[in-house]
Amino acid sequence: MKSHTKYLTFNTPQRRQLVRITDEAQACCRAAAIEEGMLLVSAMHITAGVFVNDDEPGLHADLEEWVQRLAPGPAADDSRPGPDYRHHHSGEDNGDAHLKNLLIGHQVIVPITKGKLDLGPWQQIFYYEFDGRRPKRLVLKAMGE
């Protein structure tokens, strides 16, 4: 078995932002030269998430409303404050971001078949930042033969 690791760094201008990373994930597969295996995509911070879904603006808006409804926080542009979570008493202001990470999840595994990501017809890979405006990393790890 062989493996290949690539790190991506994000520094989003907004507190919450969705970033499509399918092309970067596919480039990692090509660099790994793995024909059959899997790609682990993992956010390396507890205030960001990774998921696979459709790249459709209406769905993106629905996701933002959903995470805000289940774990309310400041507006993505900080125009409105969020609730005061207990976590904020430690000096942080990102309690909602930690909860959003639990809702979305921090990693996905995508199959590699014939040297390419084996995604469905509408599936794309996304990094979802919940507490941006500072550098954060994500790891892509391809493993297989």
C-alpha positions in Angstrom: 0.0 0.0 0.0 1.2 3.5 -0.7 0.0 6.9 0.6 0.3 10.5 -0.2 -0.5 13.5 2.0 -1.3 17.1 1.1 -2.2 20.0 3.4 -4.5 22.9 2.4 -4.6 26.1 4.3 -7.7 28.3 4.4 -8.0 31.8 5.7 -11.6 32.8 4.9 -12.6 36.5 5.0 -15.9 35.7 6.7 -16.6 33.9 9.9 -18.6 31.2 8.1 -17.8 30.3 4.5 -18.3 27.3 2.3 -15.3 26.3 0.0 -15.6 23.7 -2.7 -12.4 21.6 -2.6 -13.2 18.8 -5.1 -10.6 19.9 -7.6 -7.9 20.0 -4.9 -8.9 16.5 -3.7 -8.7 15.2 -7.3 -5.3 16.8 -7.8 -4.1 14.9 -4.6 -5.4 11.6 -6.1 -3.4 12.3 -9.3 -0.2 13.2 -7.4 -0.6 10.0 -5.3 -0.8 7.8 -8.4 -3.2 5.5 -6.6 -5.5 3.4 -8.8 -7.6 1.8 -6.1 -8.0 3.1 -2.6 -9.5 6.0 -0.7 -9.0 9.6 0.1 -9.4 10.9 3.6 -10.4 14.6 3.8 -10.2 15.9 7.3 -10.5 19.4 8.8 -7.7 19.8 11.3 -9.6 22.3 13.5 -12.6 21.8 15.8 -14.4 24.8 14.3 -14.6 23.6 10.7 -16.3 20.8 8.9 -16.1 18.7 5.7 -18.9 17.1 3.8 -20.0 15.7 0.4 -23.1 17.1 -1.3 -24.5 19.0 -4.3 -22.8 22.3 -5.4 -26.1 24.2 -5.7 -26.6 27.7 -4.3 -30.1 27.0 -2.9 -28.8 24.0 -1.0 -25.8 26.1 0.3 -28.3 28.7 1.7 -30.4 25.9 3.2 -27.3 24.5 4.9 -26.4 27.9 6.4 -29.9 28.4 7.7 -29.9 24.8 9.1 -26.6 25.1 11.0 -27.6 28.6 12.3 -31.0 27.3 13.5 -29.5 24.3 15.3 -26.4 26.1 16.7 -27.1 29.8 16.5 -24.2 32.1 16.2 -23.2 35.5 14.9 -24.1 36.4 11.3 -21.4 35.2 8.8 -20.3 38.9 8.4 -20.6 39.6 12.2 -23.4 42.1 11.6 -25.5 40.4 14.4 -24.1 38.8 17.6 -25.0 35.3 18.6 -26.0 33.8 21.9 -23.6 33.7 24.9 -22.5 30.1 25.1 -20.7 28.8 28.2 -17.6 28.3 26.1 -17.4 32.1 25.7 -16.7 32.4 29.4 -13.2 30.9 28.6 -12.5 34.0 26.6 -13.5 32.6 23.2 -16.5 33.8 21.1 -17.0 30.7 18.9 -19.2 28.3 20.9 -21.5 27.9 18.0 -18.6 26.9 15.7 -17.8 24.0 17.9 -21.4 22.8 17.8 -21.6 23.3 14.0 -18.5 21.0 13.6 -20.5 18.3 15.4 -23.4 18.8 13.1 -21.5 18.7 9.8 -18.6 16.4 10.9 -14.9 17.0 10.5 -14.0 14.4 7.9 -15.1 12.2 4.9 -13.7 9.2 3.1 -14.1 9.2 -0.7 -13.3 6.1 -2.8 -10.6 6.2 -5.5 -11.3 4.0 -8.5 -9.2 3.9 -11.6 -7.1 6.7 -10.3 -10.0 9.2 -9.8 -12.4 10.2 -7.1 -15.4 7.9 -7.4 -18.1 10.5 -6.7 -21.7 10.3 -7.7 -23.0 12.6 -10.6 -23.8 15.6 -8.3 -21.4 15.0 -5.4 -18.7 17.5 -4.6 -16.5 17.9 -1.6 -16.7 21.0 0.6 -14.8 22.6 3.5 -17.2 24.5 5.7 -15.5 27.2 7.9 -17.4 28.2 11.0 -14.9 30.5 12.7 -12.7 32.0 9.9 -10.5 35.0 9.4 -7.4 33.1 10.5 -5.3 30.3 8.9 -6.7 26.8 9.3 -5.5 23.5 7.8 -7.1 20.5 6.2 -5.4 17.3 5.4 -5.9 15.1 2.3 -4.5 11.6 2.7 -4.7 9.2 -0.3 -4.1 5.5 0.5 -4.2 2.5 -1.7 -2.5 0.7 -4.5 
